[in-house]
């Protein structure tokens, strides 16, 4: 057959690259939100709330990059406010679509929260125990601002270990004052009761005692929260929010910051412009409820409890993976992101970039 008589073969259409937009989590650890748009779908990776300085908080009222009802899916990395707190506004604006298939990408978005430092490891646990011991010995109480999801359980587990070892006296009550944290704790407690396979072996063995440093008191109602501040004698109070931007912890800080016998222990990353960050940076007064409260209590920064990896852990994880075309450093303040970018470039020879807020880049499949 004469090949000239054959109809021409139409070229296979090539998929256009997707567009990745950095809506948040750039130059800051809050407001994590990355918008991926392709010919097939529109997807948000995280939908977080901005916290901290007013310039960041105002971004919570920015227009969405598209109509909410045209977004096909939201992928959440985890359930902290700076990753999921914007979801109610998204739903209010019409987001209803179920998840849809999405073509994969070959770029990596990597957090850089602790991109310029190392965690303290076991030394961090010892620092935590020492702060508690010397505070209780001088007749003071310890306030621990803690994220409601996961961090509270980690802190309770550590307090239970200290209680078991005798370093946290049985005469000192432990209060958890956060409705959200207690709701999450109920989920963990049920997992322990049913011996869920995801639990670590030592937690399954310890049972409910792993998260209950008895005497352990849960303040579920407003009145129970108020009653904590009427307690006489030393106590340990775990309360949200972790960055002290709001929540019941503010009442406990207002009550206890002016007394030098007390201590405040910051157990997670504190973003710039938050009260927890101000405490870590040495503020001598904090504004809350319309007035300034003097800071006379001891303040300890113990990032050992943070779930975010440090620079060594991040690099160790990257070494196990094939290099992507580009690694974008997000969820970190400028110095931390730049430091991690330079380490990835020097140690691994990868292309690493710190993107700008609102920047658009193409993602080729």
N, C-alpha and C positions, 0 to 999 in steps of 0.2 A: 504494500500500500504506500502511496506517495505521501511522505511525511509533510509535504507542503499542503496537503489537503486537510491535515488535522487542525482542529481549532486551537488557538493559542491557550496555554495554561495560565490561568490567572494567578498572580503572585499571592502567597499566603499573607494575609494582613498581619503586621507585627503589632503586638500590644504596646500601647504607649506607656511610658513610665508613669508610676504613681507620683503624686505630689505630697510631700511631708511638710507640715507647717508646725513650728514650735510655738504653741499658744501660751505655754507656761512652763514652770519648772526649769527656767533658764536664768542663770545668775542668782537663783534663789532655790531653797529646798521646798517651797510651797507652790500651790497652784499647778501641780503636775497635770499637763494636758497637751496631747500631741494628736494632730488631725491628719489622717491619711486619706487621700482622695484618689481613686483610680477610675478607669472606665467601668469597673464592676461594682464598686461600693464606696461608701464614705464611712470611715471608722474612727472613733475616738479611742486613743489609748490613754486611759485615766481621764478623770473628769474632776479635778481637784479644786479645792478652795484656797485662795490666796490668804495668807496670814502675815502678821508682822506690821511693818511700817505702813502709813496711810497710802503711800504711793502704790504699794502692792495691793492693799485691800480694795482700792478703787477699781482695780482690774476685774473684780467680781461682777461689776455692772457693765462690762463691755458687751457689745453686740456679739452674738455667736457668729462663727465664720460662714454659716449657712442656716437655712430653716431647720429647726430641730427635728421636724418630722421627716426630713430627708436623710437623716443619719441612720445607717443600717444597723450598727452595733456599737457598743461601748465595751472595751476590754479593760478590766480593772486589774492592776498588778497586786493591790492589797487594799484593805478597807480602812485606811487612815484618812482623816478629813482632808489632808492636802492631796489625796489621790481620788477621793470619791465624794467630797462634801458639796460639789457643785451639781450633783445629780438631781436634787429636787428642782432646781431652776430649769434644768434641761427638760425634765418631765413637764413642768409647768408650761414650757414653751412648745410642747407637742410631741416630745420624743416617745414613740410607741412601737417602733419597728422591731421585729424579732431579728436575731443574728442572721447574717447572710454569708455565704462563702466569700473569701477574700484571697486574692493572689498574693503569695508570699513575697517578702522583700529580702534584700541581702545587705541591709545596713543594720548597725547595732546602735541602740540607744542605751547608754550605760550611766547609771547614777554616779555622782562624784561627791556625795555628801561628806565623806571622810577621805577625799582624794589627796589630802595633804598631811595626813597624820596616821598614827598607829593606835590601835586600841591597847588598853593596859592589861588585858588578859586576867590572870589570877590576881595580879596586883590590884585591879579594879575592885574585885570582890573584897579584898582585905581593906581597901580604903573605905568602902561602904560600911563594913562591919566596924571599923574604927570610929567613923563619924557617929554611928548609932551608940557605941559604947560610951564615948566621952560625953555625948549629949545627955544620955540617960543618967550618967554618974553625977552630972551637975544639976540634975533635977529638971531638965528641959524635955521638950517634945520635938519629934522629927516630923516635918511635913515633906511628903514626896509627891510633887506634881508628876502625874503619870498618864500616858496615853491610855484611853479606856480599853482599846482592843489590843490584846497580846502583851503589851508592856506591863500592865497591872498584874497579869498572871505570872510573868517572869519575876517581878518584884516580890510577889507573894511567895513564890517558890523559894527565893533566896531568904526571905524572912523565916519561912518554915525551917530551912536548913539551920539558920542561926538559932532559932528556938530549940531545935533538936539538940544542937551542940551546947546549949546553955549560955551562949553569948548574948541572946536576947531573953532577959528574965521573964518568967511566966507571969510575973506581977504587972508587966507592961502590956496593956491592951493594944491590938492592931485594929484600926478602923479602915474600912474601904467605903469611901463616900463619893459614889458616882453611879447613877442609875444605869448608864450605858455599860460601864465596866462590870457591874454586877450582872447585867443581862448576859454579857459575854462570858463571865465566870460561870454562869449556869450551864452554858454550852460545854465548857471545859469539864465541869463537874459531871455532867451527863456522860461525856466521853470516857471519863475515868470509871464511872459506875458500870458502863457497858463494856469496859476493857477494849476500847476502840483500837484497831491495829496500828493506827497512826501514832499512838503514844510511844514515847521512849520507854524502854524496859524498866528503868529505875522509877519512872512515874507510875507505871502500872503496878509495880511492886509496892510502892508507898501508898497507893490508893488516894483517898480524899485528903489525907494528911499532907500530900505534896503541895497543895495550894491553900492550906488552912492552918496558919500559924496560931493555933489556939492559945489564949482566948482571942478569937477573931470575930469582930462585930461588923455586920453589914448595915450601913445607913441607907435604907431605901427611900424613906419618906423625908420630906423637908424638915419635919420636927426632929427626926433622928439625926439629921445633919446638924441642926441647931444645937442639939443636946451634946454633941461632941465638944463644942467650945465651952461647955459648962463642966467638962470633966476635970477633976483635980488630979494633979500628979502627972508624971511622964506618960507619953503615949506616942504611937507611930500612926500617922495619918496618911493614907494613900488616896489621892483624889485627883480628878481631871479638871481642867485639861493640862496635858503635859507641858505645853508652852506657856501656861498661865494666861492665855488670852481671854478666858472666860471660864464659866463653870463654878462648881462649889468650892474648888480649891482657893478661890480668891478670898472667901470668907475666912478660911483657915490662915492664909498668909496675912491678912489684915490683923488678925488676932495675935499671931505669934512672931511676926517679923520684928516688932519693937523690943522683944525680950532677948538679951544676949545669951540666956541659957539655952535657947532653942536652936534648931538647925533646919535648913532647907537643903534637900538633896535633889539635884537635877540629874535624872537618869536617862535622858535621851537628847538628841540634837535639838538645840534651841535656835530658831531662826532669828535673824537680825530684826529688831523692832518689837520683839515679844518680851514680856516681863521676865520669863525664864532667862532669856539671853541677857537682859539688863542685870539680873542677879549674878550671872556667871561673869559678866564684865565688871563687876564691882560697884554697881549702883548703890548709893547711900540712901536713896528714897525711891519708892515706887508709887505711881499714881494709880489709884483704883477707887471706884465709887465716888469719883469727883474730888478726891483729896489725896494728898501725898502722905504715905506711910513710911516712917523711918525704918531703915534696914539695920538692925543691931544684931540679928541672929547670924550664926555661922552659915556660910553658903559653900556647898561642896558640889563640884561638877564631876560626875561619875559616868562617862559615856560608855563604860564597859557593857551596860545593859542595852545599848542600842542594837537594833536588828540590822542596821546598815553595815556593810562590809567596810573595812579600812583599806588603805591603798595597797598593802601587801596582799590581802585576801582577794581584792579585785584583780590584781595582776596575775596571781596564781590561777584564778578562774579563767582569765583570758588565754593563758598559755595552753589550756586544754582544748581550745576551739580553733577552727580554721579562721584565718583573717577575713573579715568582711571588707567590702570596698571602702567603707567609711565608718568610723566609730564616732558618734556624737555624744559629747559629755553633757549630761543634763542633771537636774536635781542636785545642784551644788552651788554654793556661793562662788563668786568669780575667782578668788585665790585658789580654792580647792579644785575647781574645774580646770584651771590653767595648769596647776601643778600635775594633776593626773594626766592631762593631755601630753605634757612634756615627757613624763615617765613612759607612757605608752609608745611615744615616738622613739625615745632613746632605747628602751629595753626590748621592744617588740618589733620596731620598724614599721608599725601600722600607721595609716592615715587617721589621725584623730583631730576632731574639730570641736571647739566650743561655739555653738550656734548663738545667734542673737534672737531675742524675743520677737516673735512675729515673722521670723525669716521663713522663706519657702525654699525647699530643695527637691530635686527629682529623685525618685527611687526606681531603679531599673530592676526588673525581675530576671 
